[in-house]
């Protein structure tokens, strides 16, 4: 069975996960994404941020950041990979996962605070996710996928990335449910809507998937050190951090890392402390990586720990590949400026996701990089 998690306005949703406050993402002072509570309050794309804040005084504003959104999506995909090796990003707004039990699907839904659907096919699961409320899972009985999809209104197509104009024109022709759209031929769809019509016909008539391909996370290199006794003072762990940084860099074999993650494990509380350092440029400089990791840890408070782990990830063969993670339509110079704006000091502590309760541990770990 496949579970589809419906997460529209991904960047706003992710930024609001910890603050639990209404959040909007703006570009040139206009809304491009908003959390579900603001959408229900009437906030639309193109609204001025000042107007939204007057109506909803507790709203938190963030500038659009494609780099942040890309990193957040990868983190969510990695965490879902703990529950299942089969994870797929479908139609931008849907993440589909093969979850073994309905109970686990409900727990993940509650953890993500989103709508989800449970069905035998990916398309039926996506439509089922649209039928419920936030933190609610809608299950479709086996054999009832076709009827469930057909009963949805045509406005559901907006969640799959289709334009409002297409939905309105379909309504003028009398097609107001997904079931009625099934009668339209591919040729008619193409004549009315061009390539979007072909995509719509493929969505409704294509063979739905009952199994998902396995998702492979980005490669990493991991190396660790076990202390004889718990340590906390910098004089005890600084030399080890430098050594681990040098050893991990020595294993890159011509590649470069785009981020380094420091994990302080086996603490008194039993909860590991993870800190991630994004690099402004891909690097294989052990001194650079070690010094930035030292500076970051010296500014953090953590309990005594017995195990230190250094993970180098986002491995690339050439520096130009780094910019594939960002908007590059106007060239590498724009991408480079976007990176510098996002990481002006080359340091950032990523928000770590707490999955201790909802997701099983030790089901998955990063695969080692291949030389």
N, C-alpha and C positions, 0 to 999 in steps of 0.2 A: 504494500500500500504506500501511496505517495502523499506527503503532507506539503501543502503550499502555504507559505507565509507571505501575506500581503503587506508590503511596507511602502506606501507611497511617500513622496517628499522625504526621501531617505536621509538627506543631510540634516534636515530639521528634526526628524525623528531621532536620529542618533545623538545629536547634541542635547536633546531634551531628556535623554534616558536617565541621567543622574540628577539633573536640577528639578525635573518634574514640573517645569514651568512652561507656559505658552512660548513658543519659539518660532521665529521667522528667519528665513535666509533671504538676503536682499542683494540686488545687483543694480547699481546706479539708483539707489534709494527706492527701488520698487521690489515688491515681493516676488520671489520665484519659487519658494517652498515654504510650507507652514505646517505646524503640528495639527493633529486631528481636531483638537478642541477649537482651534481658531478657524479651521475649515467649516466646522459645524456652526460657528458664529458668523459665517458669511465672508470670511477673508478669501480673496481671489488673487490669482497671479496678476501682477500689474498694479495692485493697490500700493499707494504710498505708505512707506514705513511709519511716517508721522501720524497718518490717519489711523493705522492699526493700533499704535501705542496710545492714542487718545481713547479709543474704544476699549482697549484691553491694557490697562496701565502696567500690569506685571509682565508684559511681553519682553522676552530677551531677543536681541537682534544680533545676527552674525552675518558677516560678509560672505558671499559665495566663494567657496574654496574647493575647486575640483580635486586638488591633491588630498585634502582632508577627507573628502567623500570617498575617493578611491581607496585610501588606507583603511577607512572605517568599513567599507564593504569587504575588504580582504580579511579584516579581523573577525567580522561576523561569520564569514564563510569558514574561516579556520575553526572557530568555536563550534559551529554546527557540524563540522567534520568530526568532532569528538563523538557525536552521537551516531553518525553514519558516514561511511566513506563516499556515498553518492550524494553530492550537493551540486545543484545547478541554478544559476541565475537566469530566470526566464522572464522575458518581456519587461526587463528593467525593474518593475514593481513587485515581482514575485520571486521568492527563493524556494525552490522545490527540493525536498529531502526525502529519501526513503527511510522512514522511521519504523522500527520493528513493531512497536506497540502503540495502541491508541493512548494509553496512559502517559507514555513518554512524550507523545506529540502534544498532549495537553500541558505538560510541565514546561516544555519549550515555549509554547504559546504564551504561557503566563510569564516566563522569563523575558521574552522579547516584547511583551506588552503590545501585541499586534493581533490582527485577525488571521485566522488560518482555516484551511480546508483539508479534509481527509477523504481520499477517494482512490479508486483503482488506477486512474490515469492522471497524468499531469494536468491536462486541460480541465477535467472535471474538478480536480482539487483546487485549481485557481479560481474557477467560478464559485465553488463552495466557500472559499475564503471571503468572497465579496458578500456573502449572504448573512454573515454574523456581525457581531459587535467586537470592539476592541477587547483583547484578552479572551476571546471566545473561539472555540474550534467547532466547525460545522462538518459533520460526517455524512457521507453519501453512501447509501447501501449498495453493495455490489449488484450490478445489473441495472441500476437506476441512473447511471451517469447521463445517458442521452436525454431523458425527461428532465433531469435537473438543469442541464445546460440550456435546453430549449425554453424553460420557463423564465429565464432571466431577461430583464428589459434590455433593449438595444443600447441604452446609456452605459451598460457595463463595459462596452468597448472602450470607453474613455480610460478605464483602468489599464487597458492593454496598449495604450499609447496612440490610439486613433484620435483624429481631430474632432472637435465639436461640430464642425461644419458637416462632416460625413454623417454623424449621428442625426443631425437636424434634417439633412436631405433624405435620409432613410425614413425618418418620421413623416416627411411630406409625401413620400411614396406609399405610406401605410405600413411600413415595416417597423414595428415597435417592440418586437421580442426577438430573441436569438433564434427561436424556432422558426419564425417567419423568414428570417434571413437565409435559412438553410435551403430555401427553394430557389434562390437566385443563382444563376450559373456563373462560372468563372468568366465567361465572355462578357456577360452583362456587368459584372463587378468591374472588370477592366475598363469597359466603355464609360462607366459613370465616374470612377474614382482613380483610374490609372494604376500606378504601381501599388498605391494604398489598397485598391480594390483587390488586387491579386493577393496581397498579404492578408487581407480580411478573409478571402475565400480559403486560403491555405490554413489559417487559424481554425476555421469552422469545419473544414472537410479533410484536413490533413490527418494522417494516422497518429492518434494520441499515443504518447509513450506510457508503457506500463513499468518500465525500468529506467533508471537514470544512470548515466556514465559516472564512473568514479572520478572524483575531483582530486587533483594532486596539488597540494600547497606549494608555494615557492620553496626552492631548496635552501637549506641552511647548513652551517657548520657549527657544531656544539662541542665545547670542551669544559671540563669541570675540575674542581679541586675540593677534597674532603679534609676539613680541619680536624685535628685531634680533639680540640675542645671548642665550645662556642666562642666566637670572636665578635667584637663590635667596634673597638677602637681602630681608627685609620692605620695606625702603625702596624697593626696585625694583618690587615687585609690589603693594604696598598701594594706591597711587593707581589702578592699573589695575583692581583688584578693585572698588574703589568706583565707578569709572566703568562697568564692565560691569554691576554690580548695578543702577545707576540706569537704564542703557539698556534692560536686559531688563525691568525693572519698567515702564518707559515703553511697552513693547509689549503690556502685559496688556489694555489697552482695556476697563477696567471689571471684569476678572476678578481673582481672587486666587489665589496659589500656596499649596500645602500643604507643599511641600518645595523645597529648592534643592540642586542638585548642582554641586560645584566639581571640574573636571577639569584636572589639570596634565599636559600632554601634551608629546611630543617631548623626553623626558628622555634622559639619557646611557645609561640601561639599556634604553631603547626601550619600557618598560612605563609606561603612563599611571597616574597616581595619582588615584583618585576618592574624593571624600568627600561624604556626603549629610547635609543638615541638615533633619530634620523640624521643622516649625513647630507650636507648640501651638495656634495658631489660623491660619486662612487669612490671608495678608497680601499687601499691595501696597505695603509700606513699604520703599523702597530702603535707607534708613538702617538699619532693623532687620535686614534680610537681609544687608546688607554688613557690619555690625558683628559679627554672629554668625559669618559666614564668616571674617572676619579673626581672631576669637578662636580659632576651630577650627584654622585653618591655622598660627597662631603656636604652637600646642601640638603640632604634628606635625613629623616629620623627613622630608624628601623631597630628592631630588637636584636639581640645576639643571634647569630646564625652559624651553622656548622658546614654548609656547603655553598660554594660560589660557582655559578655557571655563566659562561660567556657564549652567546649565540650570535653569529654573523649571518645575516640573511639578505634577501633581495639581490642575490649574486648575479653579476652581469659580466660579459666579456669585454664590452666597450663602454666608455662613458656615455656615448650617445643613447644607449639603451635605457639609461636612467630616465630620460625625458619621455619615454613611451608611457609612463604612469600619469602624465599630465597632458593638458590641452596643448597640442602641437600644430594646430591647423595653420597658425600664422608664423610657424617657424620655431627653431630652437631658442632664439633670443627671447621670445615671449615666454617660453616654458622656463627658461633659466631665471627670468625676472620673477615669475610666479613662485619658483622654489625659494628664491631669496626673500621674498615677502613673507612666505609661510614660515621659513626657518631663518630669521635674520641673524641669529647667533649660532646656528647649526645645532641647537639643543632643543629638545622638546620631550616632555614626559607624556607618552601616549596614555589615554585612559584605558585601564585594564578592565576586562570583563569578568565579573564574578559569576562563575558557573558551578560553584561547589555543590549547591543543592540540586539544581535542575538537571545537570548533565553528568553522565557517568565519567569517572576519571580513568586515566591510564588505558583508554581505548585507542589512542592515536598520539603520535608524536611526529615532529618534523623529520622528514627523510634526510639522510646526510647528502651533501652535495657530491656529485660525481666529477671526478677530475677528468 
